[in-house]
Amino acid sequence: MPHVIHLWQLPQTRTYVVLSADLTQRLFHHIKRCAGSLYKASKLTGVHRPTIRLLYLRPSKPIRVDILRKLSNYLTNFNQKGFSMDELETKIKWIGHPLSGGITNPKLPFRIDTSNAVQVIAAMFNDGYIGKGGARSHGAMHYYNENSVLRSSITTSTIGAFGGDKRSYTVREHRGAHHVVFPSVLRDLMKLVGVPAGSKANYNSHIPSLVYASKRPDLWRAWLRQTADDEGGVRFRPKAKSRHIYWRRCVGIDSKHLVKIKKERKSFSGLSGDLKKIVVCQVLSLLKDEKDLLKRLGIECKVRPLSVYKVKTGECRAIWELYIGGRKNLEKFYQTVGFSHPRKNKLLKGALQSYK
């Protein structure tokens, strides 16, 4: 997987950019001079004449990326310096879609091998969601979390990784649930990274290779911290001397093997031997990969199935849990990964302080 996403790797026919008015005017000045007229420029570049004329008269208007690329290629063939896509990419003032918002001062090309970028990617695999879309829509991208600290953290990391400001990533409320709404250009970027659209339980995805195959502990920590914040918890029962960290995920399993399950939810221990084998054979890939990342950081953990259940559509899913226990492992997690979530961090700190 590439660690840098360039402008032209995004869907070119639905991604728009704005250059500075001065740069756009110089671009069309050179095109008109090389072609002789706007009419000839249309034929030579393959861009419709009304489009060229409109962009010439309104230099601040958003330009579709495929059109910008045709204009850039035309000038590059004439050895006009300063107008290659590599050079134009670094001078873009805005990127997005006129109908779904965008990012001001984007940090192009987008680097996805940074801690901020990995935090955002992990959030989309956790409490994030990309809709499947339909005939006229490509699906919206949201991050659902009721903790304002985590919502603010994701917004800050998105700005740090990809650009924009707080106005680019708005917080909305729907049926009592708060969520961050992202511009469509980030949805397309996340799809390129491998974030699935629709229910993530149906895909059983792995951690993207830019994180899993990396040798950089900062990227491993960024993924694990965001996952623990979104999906995890701390169980601390002083009287029972129970102290551990956990997080859970679910994965779809072949429902034809589980037709005997009548209840909406059934514990793994209550399944027959044959059904247990079926569930265990479909281990959740994300948890397995996260176990490996933790081991690289010197933290031992266990991954185990907890239960199976049916959703309204009749599909069956299994809930798996990653479990971190033991003083040494909890201390190592606190020191190297930690929580950004205030309540969870306080619980873990209290659990460690309870050891004598």
VOPAGU-2260 file (C-alpha; in pm, 1 decimal, decimal comma):
REM VOPAGU-2260
SITE   aa  ch    i         X         Y         Z
SITE  MET   A    0       0,0       0,0       0,0
SITE  PRO   A    1     142,5     343,2     -93,1
SITE  HIS   A    2     211,0     575,7     199,4
SITE  VAL   A    3     129,5     885,9      -4,3
SITE  ILE   A    4    -199,9     954,5    -183,7
SITE  HIS   A    5    -175,1    1203,2    -468,9
SITE  LEU   A    6    -451,4    1425,5    -597,3
SITE  TRP   A    7    -498,3    1227,2    -917,9
SITE  GLN   A    8    -544,0     899,0    -727,7
SITE  LEU   A    9    -876,2    1026,7    -591,9
SITE  PRO   A   10   -1189,4     987,5    -810,3
SITE  GLN   A   11   -1108,6    1251,8   -1070,0
SITE  THR   A   12   -1458,9    1315,0   -1201,4
SITE  ARG   A   13   -1605,5    1398,2    -861,0
SITE  THR   A   14   -1312,2    1570,6    -693,1
SITE  TYR   A   15   -1276,3    1947,0    -737,1
SITE  VAL   A   16    -994,7    2183,8    -643,7
SITE  VAL   A   17    -947,4    2558,2    -617,6
SITE  LEU   A   18    -617,5    2721,8    -707,7
SITE  SER   A   19    -528,1    3078,1    -619,7
SITE  ALA   A   20    -689,4    3325,9    -860,0
SITE  ASP   A   21    -345,1    3442,3    -969,2
SITE  LEU   A   22    -225,4    3089,0   -1050,4
SITE  THR   A   23    -546,7    3008,5   -1241,8
SITE  GLN   A   24    -511,0    3327,0   -1447,0
SITE  ARG   A   25    -149,1    3241,1   -1531,7
SITE  LEU   A   26    -251,8    2885,0   -1621,5
SITE  PHE   A   27    -512,3    3004,0   -1872,5
SITE  HIS   A   28    -287,8    3282,9   -2000,5
SITE  HIS   A   29     -29,5    3021,7   -2100,4
SITE  ILE   A   30    -296,5    2790,8   -2245,6
SITE  LYS   A   31    -442,9    3071,5   -2456,0
SITE  ARG   A   32     -96,1    3180,3   -2572,2
SITE  CYS   A   33       9,3    2825,4   -2665,1
SITE  ALA   A   34    -317,5    2737,8   -2840,3
SITE  GLY   A   35    -383,3    3077,7   -2999,4
SITE  SER   A   36    -738,4    3108,4   -2865,4
SITE  LEU   A   37    -978,3    2953,0   -2616,2
SITE  TYR   A   38   -1163,2    2789,7   -2905,9
SITE  LYS   A   39    -845,6    2613,2   -3020,7
SITE  ALA   A   40    -752,5    2533,1   -2661,2
SITE  SER   A   41   -1077,1    2341,9   -2625,0
SITE  LYS   A   42    -993,5    2120,7   -2922,2
SITE  LEU   A   43    -631,5    2069,1   -2822,3
SITE  THR   A   44    -696,1    1989,2   -2455,0
SITE  GLY   A   45   -1019,2    1792,7   -2496,2
SITE  VAL   A   46   -1199,5    2021,4   -2249,7
SITE  HIS   A   47   -1540,3    2152,6   -2356,2
SITE  ARG   A   48   -1534,1    2513,7   -2473,5
SITE  PRO   A   49   -1803,1    2637,8   -2226,3
SITE  THR   A   50   -1600,1    2486,7   -1939,7
SITE  ILE   A   51   -1275,9    2651,7   -2050,8
SITE  ARG   A   52   -1450,5    2986,1   -2099,8
SITE  LEU   A   53   -1618,1    2968,7   -1757,9
SITE  LEU   A   54   -1294,0    2884,4   -1579,9
SITE  TYR   A   55   -1114,5    3159,6   -1775,5
SITE  LEU   A   56   -1372,2    3421,2   -1670,0
SITE  ARG   A   57   -1407,5    3292,5   -1310,9
SITE  PRO   A   58   -1057,2    3193,3   -1189,8
SITE  SER   A   59   -1178,5    3120,8    -835,6
SITE  LYS   A   60   -1429,0    2856,6    -951,9
SITE  PRO   A   61   -1357,4    2493,3    -848,9
SITE  ILE   A   62   -1191,4    2287,3   -1123,0
SITE  ARG   A   63   -1260,5    1917,6   -1160,2
SITE  VAL   A   64    -940,9    1714,4   -1126,6
SITE  ASP   A   65    -971,9    1534,6   -1461,0
SITE  ILE   A   66   -1006,4    1873,1   -1634,6
SITE  LEU   A   67    -710,3    2018,3   -1446,7
SITE  ARG   A   68    -504,8    1716,6   -1548,7
SITE  LYS   A   69    -586,8    1768,9   -1918,8
SITE  LEU   A   70    -485,3    2134,3   -1895,3
SITE  SER   A   71    -168,1    2045,0   -1705,9
SITE  ASN   A   72     -68,9    1776,9   -1958,4
SITE  TYR   A   73    -121,2    2021,8   -2244,6
SITE  LEU   A   74     110,7    2283,2   -2091,3
SITE  THR   A   75     366,4    2022,1   -1988,4
SITE  ASN   A   76     387,6    1904,4   -2349,4
SITE  PHE   A   77     478,1    2263,6   -2440,3
SITE  ASN   A   78     752,4    2259,4   -2174,9
SITE  GLN   A   79     575,2    2524,9   -1971,7
SITE  LYS   A   80     733,8    2509,1   -1626,6
SITE  GLY   A   81     530,8    2535,5   -1305,5
SITE  PHE   A   82     215,6    2365,4   -1432,7
SITE  SER   A   83     283,7    1994,3   -1387,3
SITE  MET   A   84      38,6    1806,6   -1164,4
SITE  ASP   A   85     314,0    1755,2    -906,8
SITE  GLU   A   86     366,9    2130,4    -886,8
SITE  LEU   A   87      -1,7    2226,5    -898,3
SITE  GLU   A   88     -84,4    1972,2    -626,6
SITE  THR   A   89     118,1    2163,1    -367,0
SITE  LYS   A   90     -54,1    2494,9    -449,7
SITE  ILE   A   91    -416,3    2389,8    -404,2
SITE  LYS   A   92    -619,5    2612,0    -171,5
SITE  TRP   A   93    -926,6    2389,5    -140,4
SITE  ILE   A   94   -1027,1    2033,7    -232,7
SITE  GLY   A   95   -1365,7    1864,7    -216,1
SITE  HIS   A   96   -1701,0    1874,6    -392,3
SITE  PRO   A   97   -1925,4    2182,4    -430,5
SITE  LEU   A   98   -2222,3    1991,1    -285,4
SITE  SER   A   99   -2056,0    1809,8       4,3
SITE  GLY   A  100   -1795,1    2049,4     135,5
SITE  GLY   A  101   -1420,9    2023,7     131,1
SITE  ILE   A  102   -1088,0    2096,7     299,2
SITE  THR   A  103    -918,9    2435,4     298,3
SITE  ASN   A  104    -540,3    2441,7     264,1
SITE  PRO   A  105    -515,4    2063,5     217,5
SITE  LYS   A  106    -184,6    1897,0     296,7
SITE  LEU   A  107    -132,4    1750,2     -47,1
SITE  PRO   A  108      -6,1    1500,4    -129,5
SITE  PHE   A  109    -179,6    1324,1     159,7
SITE  ARG   A  110      65,8    1130,3     377,3
SITE  ILE   A  111    -107,2     838,8     549,2
SITE  ASP   A  112     198,8     706,6     733,6
SITE  THR   A  113     175,2     957,8    1019,5
SITE  SER   A  114      38,7     907,1    1369,6
SITE  ASN   A  115    -242,8    1155,4    1305,1
SITE  ALA   A  116    -346,6     981,8     982,7
SITE  VAL   A  117    -334,7     635,7    1143,0
SITE  GLN   A  118    -551,1     759,7    1431,1
SITE  VAL   A  119    -816,6     873,7    1183,0
SITE  ILE   A  120    -796,9     547,0     986,2
SITE  ALA   A  121    -830,4     342,5    1305,8
SITE  ALA   A  122   -1130,6     551,5    1412,1
SITE  MET   A  123   -1304,1     465,8    1084,1
SITE  PHE   A  124   -1250,7      94,6    1153,5
SITE  ASN   A  125   -1395,7     145,6    1502,0
SITE  ASP   A  126   -1670,3     400,5    1566,6
SITE  GLY   A  127   -1654,0     541,7    1214,6
SITE  TYR   A  128   -1891,7     454,2     935,6
SITE  ILE   A  129   -1897,2     498,2     558,4
SITE  GLY   A  130   -2235,7     452,2     395,1
SITE  LYS   A  131   -2266,4     233,1      90,1
SITE  GLY   A  132   -2444,4     505,0    -105,0
SITE  GLY   A  133   -2674,5     453,0    -398,5
SITE  ALA   A  134   -2737,9     552,5    -756,9
SITE  ARG   A  135   -2678,2     923,1    -690,5
SITE  SER   A  136   -2471,0     905,6    -375,6
SITE  HIS   A  137   -2139,0     750,4    -278,3
SITE  GLY   A  138   -2211,5     734,5      93,5
SITE  ALA   A  139   -2128,5     975,6     374,3
SITE  MET   A  140   -1849,8     935,0     628,9
SITE  HIS   A  141   -1915,5     983,2    1001,0
SITE  TYR   A  142   -1747,6     922,0    1336,0
SITE  TYR   A  143   -1995,9     835,2    1611,0
SITE  ASN   A  144   -1886,1     885,4    1970,4
SITE  GLU   A  145   -2060,4    1045,0    2267,3
SITE  ASN   A  146   -1733,6    1149,6    2431,9
SITE  SER   A  147   -1654,5    1509,6    2337,1
SITE  VAL   A  148   -1282,8    1462,1    2412,2
SITE  LEU   A  149   -1254,9    1181,1    2156,1
SITE  ARG   A  150   -1456,2    1374,2    1896,1
SITE  SER   A  151   -1229,3    1673,5    1945,4
SITE  SER   A  152    -920,3    1450,8    1926,1
SITE  ILE   A  153   -1030,3    1302,7    1592,7
SITE  THR   A  154   -1102,3    1649,0    1451,9
SITE  THR   A  155    -758,8    1774,2    1562,4
SITE  SER   A  156    -582,3    1469,5    1417,0
SITE  THR   A  157    -771,8    1502,1    1088,0
SITE  ILE   A  158    -666,5    1865,3    1058,3
SITE  GLY   A  159    -308,9    1770,9    1144,4
SITE  ALA   A  160    -297,5    1490,4     888,2
SITE  PHE   A  161    -500,5    1625,2     596,5
SITE  GLY   A  162    -560,5    1998,2     649,4
SITE  GLY   A  163    -871,3    2208,0     687,6
SITE  ASP   A  164   -1005,4    2362,3    1007,6
SITE  LYS   A  165   -1282,6    2288,4    1257,1
SITE  ARG   A  166   -1540,4    2421,6    1010,7
SITE  SER   A  167   -1441,5    2144,6     769,1
SITE  TYR   A  168   -1545,1    1873,1    1016,2
SITE  THR   A  169   -1876,7    1955,3    1179,5
SITE  VAL   A  170   -2038,6    1784,3    1479,1
SITE  ARG   A  171   -2406,3    1700,9    1436,1
SITE  GLU   A  172   -2671,5    1535,7    1646,0
SITE  HIS   A  173   -2914,1    1275,0    1515,1
SITE  ARG   A  174   -3164,2    1102,1    1743,9
SITE  GLY   A  175   -2960,0    1197,4    2045,7
SITE  ALA   A  176   -2629,1    1063,4    1905,5
SITE  HIS   A  177   -2342,3    1299,3    1827,0
SITE  HIS   A  178   -2118,1    1240,8    1529,0
SITE  VAL   A  179   -1848,2    1414,9    1327,9
SITE  VAL   A  180   -1929,2    1459,2     958,5
SITE  PHE   A  181   -1641,2    1454,3     709,8
SITE  PRO   A  182   -1615,7    1593,7     353,9
SITE  SER   A  183   -1656,2    1342,9      72,1
SITE  VAL   A  184   -1291,1    1375,7     -30,1
SITE  LEU   A  185   -1188,4    1209,6     297,8
SITE  ARG   A  186   -1443,8     935,0     240,4
SITE  ASP   A  187   -1278,0     860,2     -93,6
SITE  LEU   A  188    -935,2     872,5      70,4
SITE  MET   A  189   -1038,8     626,0     342,8
SITE  LYS   A  190   -1176,9     387,6      79,9
SITE  LEU   A  191    -838,3     390,9     -94,2
SITE  VAL   A  192    -674,8     297,7     236,9
SITE  GLY   A  193    -911,2       1,2     274,8
SITE  VAL   A  194   -1188,5     118,6     507,7
SITE  PRO   A  195   -1498,8     -79,5     401,8
SITE  ALA   A  196   -1833,9      82,7     327,1
SITE  GLY   A  197   -2138,5     -48,0     509,7
SITE  SER   A  198   -2129,7    -296,0     797,8
SITE  LYS   A  199   -1768,8    -374,0     888,1
SITE  ALA   A  200   -1875,8    -707,9    1040,3
SITE  ASN   A  201   -1938,1    -842,5     689,3
SITE  TYR   A  202   -1579,5    -790,3     573,6
SITE  ASN   A  203   -1351,2    -922,6     850,8
SITE  SER   A  204   -1081,3    -680,6     738,0
SITE  HIS   A  205    -717,9    -681,1     846,5
SITE  ILE   A  206    -529,0    -380,2     980,5
SITE  PRO   A  207    -404,8    -186,0     673,5
SITE  SER   A  208     -54,3    -293,1     573,9
SITE  LEU   A  209      83,3      60,5     615,5
SITE  VAL   A  210      38,1       2,2     991,0
SITE  TYR   A  211      68,7    -373,7    1030,1
SITE  ALA   A  212     372,1    -415,1     803,4
SITE  SER   A  213     539,7    -102,3     936,1
SITE  LYS   A  214     838,2    -116,9    1168,6
SITE  ARG   A  215     737,0     209,1    1336,3
SITE  PRO   A  216     607,2     169,9    1694,9
SITE  ASP   A  217     447,7     518,1    1681,1
SITE  LEU   A  218     205,1     392,9    1414,9
SITE  TRP   A  219     126,8      77,8    1615,4
SITE  ARG   A  220      58,9     288,5    1924,4
SITE  ALA   A  221    -163,1     531,9    1734,9
SITE  TRP   A  222    -378,8     244,2    1607,2
SITE  LEU   A  223    -399,7      68,1    1944,5
SITE  ARG   A  224    -473,9     383,9    2144,0
SITE  GLN   A  225    -760,0     487,3    1916,4
SITE  THR   A  226    -900,6     134,8    1919,8
SITE  ALA   A  227    -883,2     115,1    2298,0
SITE  ASP   A  228   -1051,9     456,4    2323,5
SITE  ASP   A  229   -1333,5     363,0    2085,4
SITE  GLU   A  230   -1394,1      -4,3    2151,1
SITE  GLY   A  231   -1219,9     -77,8    2479,1
SITE  GLY   A  232   -1283,9     -63,1    2848,0
SITE  VAL   A  233   -1118,0    -118,5    3185,4
SITE  ARG   A  234   -1267,7    -369,4    3426,9
SITE  PHE   A  235   -1156,0    -293,9    3781,6
SITE  ARG   A  236   -1321,7    -472,3    4072,9
SITE  PRO   A  237   -1102,5    -422,0    4382,3
SITE  LYS   A  238   -1281,5    -674,2    4603,7
SITE  ALA   A  239   -1260,0    -945,4    4340,2
SITE  LYS   A  240    -904,3    -838,3    4254,2
SITE  SER   A  241   -1012,2    -819,4    3891,8
SITE  ARG   A  242    -809,4    -583,3    3676,3
SITE  HIS   A  243    -793,5    -602,0    3298,5
SITE  ILE   A  244    -834,5    -410,8    2972,4
SITE  TYR   A  245   -1055,4    -541,0    2696,1
SITE  TRP   A  246   -1211,9    -447,2    2367,0
SITE  ARG   A  247   -1459,0    -629,7    2151,7
SITE  ARG   A  248   -1545,9    -662,0    1785,3
SITE  CYS   A  249   -1793,0    -870,7    1588,4
SITE  VAL   A  250   -1762,7   -1064,9    1264,7
SITE  GLY   A  251   -2022,1   -1223,1    1039,7
SITE  ILE   A  252   -2036,4   -1601,6    1023,6
SITE  ASP   A  253   -2212,8   -1837,9     785,2
SITE  SER   A  254   -2568,1   -1838,7     922,3
SITE  LYS   A  255   -2663,0   -2172,3     761,2
SITE  HIS   A  256   -2451,9   -2346,6    1025,3
SITE  LEU   A  257   -2629,5   -2167,8    1308,2
SITE  VAL   A  258   -2994,2   -2223,9    1221,8
SITE  LYS   A  259   -3039,0   -2405,6    1553,5
SITE  ILE   A  260   -2981,0   -2083,4    1746,1
SITE  LYS   A  261   -3324,7   -1961,4    1847,7
SITE  LYS   A  262   -3222,8   -1688,0    2089,7
SITE  GLU   A  263   -3101,8   -1344,2    1979,3
SITE  ARG   A  264   -2777,8   -1403,3    2168,8
SITE  LYS   A  265   -2608,4   -1719,0    2294,6
SITE  SER   A  266   -2279,3   -1751,1    2482,7
SITE  PHE   A  267   -1991,2   -1934,6    2319,8
SITE  SER   A  268   -1975,2   -2178,0    2611,2
SITE  GLY   A  269   -2337,3   -2276,0    2545,6
SITE  LEU   A  270   -2271,9   -2384,1    2184,8
SITE  SER   A  271   -2225,9   -2742,8    2079,0
SITE  GLY   A  272   -1878,8   -2869,4    1994,1
SITE  ASP   A  273   -1940,2   -2851,2    1618,4
SITE  LEU   A  274   -2068,0   -2493,9    1632,9
SITE  LYS   A  275   -1773,8   -2391,1    1849,4
SITE  LYS   A  276   -1536,2   -2517,7    1580,9
SITE  ILE   A  277   -1719,5   -2313,5    1315,6
SITE  VAL   A  278   -1696,6   -1994,3    1523,2
SITE  VAL   A  279   -1330,1   -2047,1    1613,8
SITE  CYS   A  280   -1238,3   -2106,1    1248,4
SITE  GLN   A  281   -1363,3   -1755,8    1164,9
SITE  VAL   A  282   -1139,8   -1564,0    1405,0
SITE  LEU   A  283   -1170,3   -1187,2    1379,2
SITE  SER   A  284    -876,9   -1062,6    1170,9
SITE  LEU   A  285    -853,4    -717,6    1329,8
SITE  LEU   A  286    -819,3    -861,0    1681,6
SITE  LYS   A  287    -562,2   -1111,5    1563,8
SITE  ASP   A  288    -357,0    -830,6    1405,9
SITE  GLU   A  289    -396,5    -610,5    1713,7
SITE  LYS   A  290    -271,6    -895,8    1930,1
SITE  ASP   A  291      41,8    -906,0    1715,1
SITE  LEU   A  292      94,9    -528,1    1750,2
SITE  LEU   A  293      61,4    -553,0    2127,0
SITE  LYS   A  294     311,1    -839,0    2136,5
SITE  ARG   A  295     561,5    -627,7    1942,3
SITE  LEU   A  296     530,2    -367,9    2220,2
SITE  GLY   A  297     588,7    -632,5    2486,1
SITE  ILE   A  298     223,4    -667,6    2590,9
SITE  GLU   A  299      74,2   -1015,5    2612,3
SITE  CYS   A  300    -299,4   -1063,2    2559,1
SITE  LYS   A  301    -559,6   -1322,8    2468,8
SITE  VAL   A  302    -824,3   -1326,5    2197,9
SITE  ARG   A  303   -1135,7   -1531,1    2263,6
SITE  PRO   A  304   -1492,4   -1570,9    2132,1
SITE  LEU   A  305   -1766,7   -1460,8    2371,2
SITE  SER   A  306   -2103,0   -1515,9    2205,7
SITE  VAL   A  307   -2301,8   -1537,4    1884,0
SITE  TYR   A  308   -2616,9   -1349,6    1796,2
SITE  LYS   A  309   -2859,2   -1282,7    1514,4
SITE  VAL   A  310   -2935,7    -941,4    1368,3
SITE  LYS   A  311   -3274,7    -836,4    1232,8
SITE  THR   A  312   -3179,9    -950,5     881,3
SITE  GLY   A  313   -3127,0   -1304,2    1012,1
SITE  GLU   A  314   -2748,4   -1289,3     970,8
SITE  CYS   A  315   -2534,8   -1439,9    1244,9
SITE  ARG   A  316   -2236,7   -1271,5    1401,3
SITE  ALA   A  317   -1979,9   -1368,7    1660,6
SITE  ILE   A  318   -1848,1   -1134,7    1928,0
SITE  TRP   A  319   -1476,7   -1167,3    2000,4
SITE  GLU   A  320   -1281,0   -1009,9    2283,2
SITE  LEU   A  321    -919,5    -906,6    2319,6
SITE  TYR   A  322    -819,2    -938,4    2686,2
SITE  ILE   A  323    -513,4    -783,7    2858,1
SITE  GLY   A  324    -451,4    -893,9    3215,6
SITE  GLY   A  325    -167,3    -910,2    3464,8
SITE  ARG   A  326      20,8    -628,3    3634,3
SITE  LYS   A  327     316,9    -630,4    3396,6
SITE  ASN   A  328      97,8    -612,0    3085,4
SITE  LEU   A  329    -128,5    -341,6    3229,8
SITE  GLU   A  330     170,6    -129,0    3330,7
SITE  LYS   A  331     326,3    -172,1    2987,2
SITE  PHE   A  332       0,4     -72,9    2818,3
SITE  TYR   A  333     -32,8     235,0    3041,5
SITE  GLN   A  334     325,7     342,2    2965,4
SITE  THR   A  335     343,0     271,1    2591,6
SITE  VAL   A  336     -16,0     297,5    2461,1
SITE  GLY   A  337    -252,2     447,5    2717,1
SITE  PHE   A  338    -598,5     596,4    2681,3
SITE  SER   A  339    -703,4     938,7    2557,2
SITE  HIS   A  340   -1048,3     871,4    2704,0
SITE  PRO   A  341   -1040,8    1046,0    3047,7
SITE  ARG   A  342   -1261,1     798,8    3236,0
SITE  LYS   A  343   -1084,4     490,9    3100,3
SITE  ASN   A  344    -742,7     640,1    3173,9
SITE  LYS   A  345    -850,4     717,3    3531,4
SITE  LEU   A  346    -978,4     361,7    3580,6
SITE  LEU   A  347    -656,1     208,4    3451,8
SITE  LYS   A  348    -447,6     436,5    3672,9
SITE  GLY   A  349    -659,0     337,8    3974,1
SITE  ALA   A  350    -625,5     -31,2    3889,6
SITE  LEU   A  351    -246,9      -2,5    3879,2
SITE  GLN   A  352    -231,1     192,9    4202,7
SITE  SER   A  353    -433,0     -80,8    4375,0
SITE  TYR   A  354    -147,4    -330,2    4337,3
SITE  LYS   A  355      48,5    -370,4    4660,8
